[in-house]
């Protein structure tokens, strides 16, 4: 009988053991990790694209600022070369231009040039301080 049982044992295919709870949990965690990695990869890619777009915008804005500052420097040099009387005649126009720039930068664009009560553009106190500007609707 012992020989016959041994033969039966040899003829039967071994049955694979049922997956354990640890193996099932490991497989579930690996699937969750793969999903998290995919989401993070998409976020990192989007973040890199946003950074590239913002860097391009910075370059454009710096160029515009350099152009504006250069034009203002040329204008100031031109005013300095004029005779004192002529410079005095142009002073009201320069003040009017400053007010337009201040209205655009500070009033219309949410105090872009203003840092507390100082103008970041000129370094002087803000000329628009206390001036109420009504925005038409």
C-alpha positions in Angstrom: 0.0 0.0 0.0 2.9 2.3 0.7 4.2 1.8 -2.8 0.8 2.6 -4.3 0.5 5.8 -2.3 3.9 6.8 -3.4 3.0 6.3 -7.1 -0.2 8.3 -6.7 1.8 11.0 -5.1 4.2 11.1 -8.0 1.5 11.1 -10.6 -0.4 14.0 -9.1 0.8 17.5 -10.1 1.7 19.6 -7.1 -0.9 22.2 -6.4 0.4 25.8 -6.2 -0.3 27.2 -2.8 -2.9 30.0 -2.6 -1.5 33.4 -2.5 -0.9 34.6 1.0 -2.3 37.8 2.4 1.1 39.4 2.4 1.6 38.7 -1.3 -1.9 40.1 -2.1 -1.1 43.2 0.0 2.2 43.6 -1.7 0.7 43.5 -5.2 -2.0 46.1 -4.2 0.7 48.4 -2.8 2.8 48.0 -6.0 -0.2 48.9 -8.1 -0.9 52.0 -5.9 2.7 53.0 -6.2 2.6 52.8 -10.0 -0.5 55.0 -10.0 1.1 57.6 -7.7 4.3 57.6 -9.9 2.2 58.2 -13.0 0.4 61.1 -11.4 3.6 62.6 -10.1 5.3 62.3 -13.5 2.4 64.2 -15.1 2.6 66.9 -12.4 6.4 67.3 -12.8 6.0 67.6 -16.5 3.3 70.3 -16.2 5.4 72.1 -13.6 8.4 72.1 -16.0 6.3 73.5 -18.8 5.0 76.3 -16.5 8.5 77.1 -15.4 9.6 77.4 -19.0 6.7 79.7 -19.8 7.4 81.9 -16.8 11.1 82.1 -17.6 10.2 83.2 -21.2 7.9 85.8 -19.8 10.6 87.1 -17.4 13.0 87.5 -20.3 10.3 89.5 -22.2 9.5 91.7 -19.2 13.1 92.3 -18.5 13.6 93.4 -22.1 10.7 95.8 -21.8 12.0 97.2 -18.5 15.5 97.7 -20.0 14.0 99.5 -23.0 11.9 101.7 -20.8 14.8 102.6 -18.5 17.0 103.3 -21.4 14.4 105.7 -22.9 13.9 107.4 -19.6 17.7 107.8 -19.2 18.0 109.3 -22.7 15.1 111.7 -21.9 16.7 112.8 -18.7 20.1 113.4 -20.4 18.3 115.4 -23.1 16.6 117.5 -20.4 19.8 118.0 -18.6 21.5 119.4 -21.8 18.7 121.9 -22.3 19.0 125.4 -21.0 17.6 125.8 -17.4 14.7 127.9 -18.7 13.8 125.3 -21.3 14.0 122.6 -18.7 11.8 124.6 -16.4 9.3 124.9 -19.3 9.4 121.1 -19.7 9.0 120.3 -16.0 5.2 120.5 -16.0 5.2 118.1 -19.0 7.5 115.7 -17.2 5.3 115.9 -14.1 2.3 115.2 -16.2 4.1 112.2 -17.8 5.0 110.9 -14.3 1.3 111.2 -13.3 0.2 109.2 -16.3 2.8 106.5 -15.6 1.8 106.5 -11.9 -1.9 106.3 -12.8 -1.3 103.4 -15.1 1.2 101.5 -12.9 -0.3 102.3 -9.4 -3.9 103.0 -9.8 -4.9 100.8 -12.7 -2.5 97.9 -12.1 -2.9 97.5 -8.3 0.0 99.6 -7.0 2.6 98.0 -9.2 5.2 100.8 -8.7 4.2 101.6 -5.1 6.2 100.1 -2.2 4.5 101.5 1.0 4.3 105.2 0.2 7.5 105.2 -2.0 7.6 104.9 -5.7 9.9 102.1 -6.8 10.4 103.7 -10.2 11.6 107.2 -9.0 12.5 106.5 -5.3 10.5 109.5 -4.2 7.3 109.6 -2.3 4.2 108.6 -4.3 2.6 111.5 -6.2 -0.7 109.6 -6.4 -0.9 109.3 -2.6 -4.2 110.8 -1.5 -5.4 111.3 -5.1 -8.7 109.6 -5.8 -9.2 108.4 -9.3 -12.6 107.3 -10.4 -12.7 104.5 -12.8 -15.5 104.8 -15.4 -17.8 101.8 -15.7 
